[in-house]
Amino acid sequence: MQVLYRSTRGTDKAYTASEAILKGLSEDGGLFVPDRIPKLDLPLSALAGMTYQETAYEVMRRFLTDFTAEELKQCIENAYDEKFDTPKIAPLVEKNGTFYLELFHGATIAFKDMALSILPHLLTTAAKKNQVKNEIVILTATSGDTGKAAMAGFADVPGTRIIVFYPKNGVSPIQEKQMVTQKGKNTYVVGITGNFDDAQTGVKKMFNDKELAAQLDAAGFQFSSANSINIGRLVPQVVYYVYAYGKLLAEGKIHEGEKINVVVPTGNFGNILAAYYAKLMGLPLGKFICASNENKVLYDFFSTGCYDRNRAFMLTNSPSMDILISSNLERLIYRIAGNDPEKNSRLMEGLAKDGKYEITDEMKQNLQEFYGNYATEEETAGAIRRLYEETGYVMDTHTAVAEAVYEKYRQETKDETKTVIASTASPFKFTRSVMNSIDGKYDALSDFELVDQLSRIAGVRVPKAIEEIRTAPVLHDRVIAAEEMPQAVKEILGV
């Protein structure tokens, strides 16, 4: 039975999966959601024997129903290959009785690779299926990781160009070096003098600018998105939660049907929403523990039912989570509003107009499976140091936020359900913050001296993604104000 996609802000039209992937964002500003969540109608025990690629096929074929088996298998084969430094793709590591799902073994050593390795293949396949003649322009805002992962995925892919906007002073030095050294004749990186929310808002405005769309169309271009708002990003993320459950079964850590909890460090809410979709498919997941840094807009939302972005924007050592507008939360709001686009639209209008909205008590009742909390910078550093001292395992700052929040959850609830923490980035991506957390004596070292020292103390080889940028020349050095973004796009495309 076909799964179709509708906007969270309108029910007029249903789109196939390939159409929704191509569009990225609905014309009414809403996000595409499946009209039903397909069931994972196979025995859970079957997951235990599957490779990552086999799991990806079983999950994705149920969501992307207008892709043929051959098309989907080809996309999966092209995505999950030697770009990853382990054949397992997403290893599960046990430390102190907790399981860390390592999602950082791809080309850019962050979890974004898990979806952005396959999105270019889904998108170009979708373009062929829908007889698209225009060149596709991927327009993306990044808080640090999406940009590089998207560019690595789309670099020199025929029929595409990619333009990435990032906050000039809002990403780590390694993240910035990864982006500004990106090769590829079709890749463009632009820094903005603002924060991630400014970049994300600017991108959304361009998607909704009909006059700009007409100008681009006349010049042979059309926009699509690689941000987590694209359903082609969200569906591949569901896969690794299903895979993790299968690996726990295979290793005898759980029995078939046993519930596990999931902890996800999140800013834009896409990664934890993917886990929720896995549960709706039938995966036995218990609590969704939503971990925030000091930009704790999601913690406040889960505590009070009020989403309020009217607050100071904090620059933290977990920059990929420095976000006050959690775009993917809209998909959850739509669901707990009874899939009512009008109710959801009213709330989103409140967010756009007043910077806040409040859900009803009835809607709050539908959030019982979620627990939200946050970690301060000190708590994050303490979590890194403690786990290293106890086990020798080094985690990055975002995973440490999740670790610290999980500890608070356990103390509050005494819940000892087996738990998977989504480990979203390699510690090599945030070496200064990580090494300073372990011992302040490392602060005098340069960024790449820190890389080598981290490799020594963790007993882990320096990832290829880091080695590549040691001496790479800067290829992108443009910096603009946020309001100049549309003009920059026109100049890049020669429109």
BELJO-V60656 format. One record per residue. N is the residue number from 1. RES is the residue in one letter. PSI is psi in whole degrees, -180 to 180 (NA if undefined). D_LAST is the distance of its C-alpha to the last C-alpha in Angstrom with 1 decimal. Layout:
n: [N	N]
res: [RES	RES]
psi: [PSI	PSI]
d_last: [D_LAST	D_LAST]
This chain:
n: [1	2	3	4	5	6	7	8	9	10	11	12	13	14	15	16	17	18	19	20	21	22	23	24	25	26	27	28	29	30	31	32	33	34	35	36	37	38	39	40	41	42	43	44	45	46	47	48	49	50	51	52	53	54	55	56	57	58	59	60	61	62	63	64	65	66	67	68	69	70	71	72	73	74	75	76	77	78	79	80	81	82	83	84	85	86	87	88	89	90	91	92	93	94	95	96	97	98	99	100	101	102	103	104	105	106	107	108	109	110	111	112	113	114	115	116	117	118	119	120	121	122	123	124	125	126	127	128	129	130	131	132	133	134	135	136	137	138	139	140	141	142	143	144	145	146	147	148	149	150	151	152	153	154	155	156	157	158	159	160	161	162	163	164	165	166	167	168	169	170	171	172	173	174	175	176	177	178	179	180	181	182	183	184	185	186	187	188	189	190	191	192	193	194	195	196	197	198	199	200	201	202	203	204	205	206	207	208	209	210	211	212	213	214	215	216	217	218	219	220	221	222	223	224	225	226	227	228	229	230	231	232	233	234	235	236	237	238	239	240	241	242	243	244	245	246	247	248	249	250	251	252	253	254	255	256	257	258	259	260	261	262	263	264	265	266	267	268	269	270	271	272	273	274	275	276	277	278	279	280	281	282	283	284	285	286	287	288	289	290	291	292	293	294	295	296	297	298	299	300	301	302	303	304	305	306	307	308	309	310	311	312	313	314	315	316	317	318	319	320	321	322	323	324	325	326	327	328	329	330	331	332	333	334	335	336	337	338	339	340	341	342	343	344	345	346	347	348	349	350	351	352	353	354	355	356	357	358	359	360	361	362	363	364	365	366	367	368	369	370	371	372	373	374	375	376	377	378	379	380	381	382	383	384	385	386	387	388	389	390	391	392	393	394	395	396	397	398	399	400	401	402	403	404	405	406	407	408	409	410	411	412	413	414	415	416	417	418	419	420	421	422	423	424	425	426	427	428	429	430	431	432	433	434	435	436	437	438	439	440	441	442	443	444	445	446	447	448	449	450	451	452	453	454	455	456	457	458	459	460	461	462	463	464	465	466	467	468	469	470	471	472	473	474	475	476	477	478	479	480	481	482	483	484	485	486	487	488	489	490	491	492	493	494	495]
res: [M	Q	V	L	Y	R	S	T	R	G	T	D	K	A	Y	T	A	S	E	A	I	L	K	G	L	S	E	D	G	G	L	F	V	P	D	R	I	P	K	L	D	L	P	L	S	A	L	A	G	M	T	Y	Q	E	T	A	Y	E	V	M	R	R	F	L	T	D	F	T	A	E	E	L	K	Q	C	I	E	N	A	Y	D	E	K	F	D	T	P	K	I	A	P	L	V	E	K	N	G	T	F	Y	L	E	L	F	H	G	A	T	I	A	F	K	D	M	A	L	S	I	L	P	H	L	L	T	T	A	A	K	K	N	Q	V	K	N	E	I	V	I	L	T	A	T	S	G	D	T	G	K	A	A	M	A	G	F	A	D	V	P	G	T	R	I	I	V	F	Y	P	K	N	G	V	S	P	I	Q	E	K	Q	M	V	T	Q	K	G	K	N	T	Y	V	V	G	I	T	G	N	F	D	D	A	Q	T	G	V	K	K	M	F	N	D	K	E	L	A	A	Q	L	D	A	A	G	F	Q	F	S	S	A	N	S	I	N	I	G	R	L	V	P	Q	V	V	Y	Y	V	Y	A	Y	G	K	L	L	A	E	G	K	I	H	E	G	E	K	I	N	V	V	V	P	T	G	N	F	G	N	I	L	A	A	Y	Y	A	K	L	M	G	L	P	L	G	K	F	I	C	A	S	N	E	N	K	V	L	Y	D	F	F	S	T	G	C	Y	D	R	N	R	A	F	M	L	T	N	S	P	S	M	D	I	L	I	S	S	N	L	E	R	L	I	Y	R	I	A	G	N	D	P	E	K	N	S	R	L	M	E	G	L	A	K	D	G	K	Y	E	I	T	D	E	M	K	Q	N	L	Q	E	F	Y	G	N	Y	A	T	E	E	E	T	A	G	A	I	R	R	L	Y	E	E	T	G	Y	V	M	D	T	H	T	A	V	A	E	A	V	Y	E	K	Y	R	Q	E	T	K	D	E	T	K	T	V	I	A	S	T	A	S	P	F	K	F	T	R	S	V	M	N	S	I	D	G	K	Y	D	A	L	S	D	F	E	L	V	D	Q	L	S	R	I	A	G	V	R	V	P	K	A	I	E	E	I	R	T	A	P	V	L	H	D	R	V	I	A	A	E	E	M	P	Q	A	V	K	E	I	L	G	V]
psi: [132	139	125	165	135	158	145	-9	12	151	8	-43	142	141	151	167	-44	-37	-42	-39	-43	-43	-37	-62	142	153	-27	9	-7	171	149	133	148	143	-14	151	118	152	143	77	63	157	137	-31	-27	-27	-30	-32	5	144	172	-43	-41	-40	-43	-43	-46	-38	-49	-31	-24	-25	-41	69	-13	3	136	162	-42	-44	-47	-44	-36	-44	-45	-43	-40	-28	-50	74	-146	-2	-28	141	9	137	-18	-16	-54	82	152	119	129	127	128	34	0	148	124	116	102	107	23	32	12	-168	-27	15	41	161	-20	-27	-30	-38	-35	-7	-30	-25	-44	-37	-40	-41	-46	-33	-43	-38	-43	-43	-31	18	44	127	-28	157	136	126	111	121	121	139	144	144	12	-45	-41	-43	-53	-43	-40	-44	-41	-38	-39	-9	122	20	121	143	10	154	154	130	122	131	133	153	119	-41	25	19	164	158	-40	-43	-46	-44	-39	-41	-48	-9	6	128	169	126	-17	14	138	135	130	124	147	149	76	-170	-179	-41	-36	-43	-44	-41	-42	-40	-45	-40	-41	-36	-32	4	100	-34	-43	-41	-41	-41	-43	-44	-42	-28	2	26	156	146	147	169	144	2	169	-6	-20	129	-24	-13	-41	-44	-46	-24	-26	-33	-46	-20	-39	-42	-44	-41	-43	-40	-38	-39	-47	-35	2	20	-25	163	160	127	-11	137	145	155	158	132	128	122	124	145	-50	-3	2	-42	-39	-30	-36	-39	-40	-41	-36	-39	-42	-26	-20	2	134	80	143	-98	143	108	108	112	123	157	-157	-12	74	43	-35	-39	-47	-38	-49	-25	-37	-20	1	124	118	110	4	84	169	140	123	132	118	179	3	69	-26	-12	7	79	136	-14	99	91	-45	-14	-28	-36	-37	-41	-45	-43	-46	-12	14	30	39	105	-31	-45	-44	-43	-41	-42	-43	-31	-39	-40	-43	-40	-48	-5	14	163	162	133	162	165	-37	-41	-38	-37	-25	6	17	-27	-11	142	131	142	178	164	136	170	-41	-42	-36	-48	-41	-37	-41	-49	-44	-48	-37	-45	-34	-33	-15	1	131	126	161	177	-35	-43	-35	-35	-45	-43	-47	-41	-40	-39	-40	-42	-46	-42	-38	-41	-17	20	118	22	140	139	139	127	126	110	104	-11	155	143	-21	-14	-20	50	-43	-48	-42	-48	-37	-31	-36	-42	126	-16	-18	-7	-26	-13	153	169	-43	-24	-39	-39	-48	-37	-41	-43	-41	-48	-28	-15	35	138	146	127	149	-38	-32	-43	-38	-30	0	-47	10	139	151	125	-15	117	18	135	131	170	154	-37	-12	3	-48	-40	-39	-41	-45	-42	-43	-41	-7	34	NA]
d_last: [42.3	38.5	36.8	34.1	31.7	31.4	29.6	31.7	30.9	31.5	33.6	32.1	30.7	31.6	29.3	30.3	29.8	27.1	25.1	25.6	24.5	21.2	20.5	21.6	22.1	23.5	21.8	24.7	24.1	27.0	27.6	28.7	32.5	34.8	37.0	39.9	40.5	41.9	45.3	45.9	48.8	50.4	53.2	52.1	54.5	52.2	49.5	51.8	51.6	47.9	45.5	42.2	40.4	43.1	42.7	38.9	39.5	42.1	40.1	36.7	38.0	39.5	36.2	33.8	35.9	33.5	33.1	35.9	38.4	37.2	33.5	34.4	36.8	34.3	31.8	34.6	36.0	32.6	32.2	35.7	36.8	37.6	34.6	37.2	40.1	42.6	43.4	44.1	40.4	41.6	45.1	47.4	49.4	52.5	53.6	56.3	56.2	52.5	50.0	46.7	44.0	42.1	38.5	37.3	38.1	34.6	32.2	31.2	34.7	33.7	34.2	30.4	30.9	33.2	30.4	27.3	29.1	29.2	26.1	23.8	26.5	26.8	23.1	22.8	26.1	25.0	21.9	24.3	26.8	24.4	22.9	19.3	17.2	13.7	13.0	14.2	12.6	15.6	15.3	18.6	20.7	23.8	27.2	27.8	28.4	25.8	23.0	25.0	26.4	23.1	21.7	25.0	24.8	21.3	21.2	20.6	21.0	19.5	16.8	15.7	13.8	15.3	14.4	17.6	18.5	22.2	24.6	25.2	29.0	29.5	29.9	32.7	32.5	32.7	29.9	27.6	28.7	28.0	24.4	23.6	25.3	23.5	22.9	20.4	17.5	15.4	16.7	15.4	17.7	17.4	20.5	20.9	23.8	25.2	26.8	25.8	26.1	23.5	21.1	22.1	21.9	18.4	17.3	19.4	17.9	14.4	16.1	17.8	15.0	15.0	12.6	9.9	11.2	11.0	7.4	6.9	10.0	9.1	6.6	9.6	9.4	12.0	13.4	17.0	19.2	21.6	23.4	27.0	25.9	25.1	28.3	27.6	28.3	31.3	33.3	33.6	34.9	37.8	39.0	40.2	42.5	44.1	44.4	46.1	48.6	49.4	50.0	52.3	54.2	54.4	55.8	58.3	57.0	56.9	58.5	56.8	55.7	56.2	53.6	51.6	49.6	46.1	44.8	41.1	39.5	36.6	33.9	31.4	34.3	32.8	35.3	38.3	37.1	37.0	40.7	41.4	39.9	42.2	45.1	44.2	44.2	47.8	47.7	50.6	48.8	50.6	49.0	45.4	45.6	42.5	42.4	40.5	40.4	40.9	37.8	40.2	38.5	39.3	42.9	43.4	41.9	44.4	47.2	46.7	44.5	42.3	38.7	37.9	35.0	36.3	37.7	37.1	34.5	36.5	35.3	37.6	38.5	37.0	33.4	31.9	33.9	33.0	31.5	32.6	30.5	31.7	29.1	31.2	34.3	33.0	33.9	37.4	37.7	36.8	39.5	42.2	41.4	42.7	39.2	38.9	35.3	36.5	38.5	35.7	33.1	35.6	35.9	32.2	31.8	34.6	32.7	29.5	31.7	34.6	33.6	36.5	38.3	41.7	42.8	46.1	49.3	49.0	45.6	47.0	49.7	47.1	46.1	49.5	48.3	46.0	47.3	45.2	46.1	44.6	45.5	45.5	44.5	48.2	48.8	45.9	47.2	50.7	49.7	48.3	51.4	53.8	52.5	52.4	55.9	57.2	55.6	53.7	50.5	47.4	44.7	41.5	41.0	39.3	42.1	44.6	43.4	44.2	47.5	48.5	47.7	49.5	52.6	52.5	52.3	55.3	57.3	56.7	57.2	59.5	57.4	57.9	55.9	54.4	50.9	47.7	45.4	41.8	41.3	37.6	37.0	38.9	40.9	39.3	36.1	37.9	40.6	41.4	41.9	43.8	46.1	46.8	47.8	50.3	51.7	50.7	52.0	48.7	46.7	47.3	45.6	42.1	39.5	40.2	44.0	43.8	42.2	45.2	47.6	46.2	46.5	50.2	51.3	49.6	50.7	47.2	45.2	42.1	39.2	37.1	33.9	35.6	37.1	33.7	32.2	35.3	34.2	30.5	28.2	25.5	22.1	20.0	21.0	18.3	19.8	18.3	19.7	19.2	17.7	14.8	13.7	10.8	9.4	10.2	8.4	4.9	6.4	7.9	5.5	3.8	0.0]
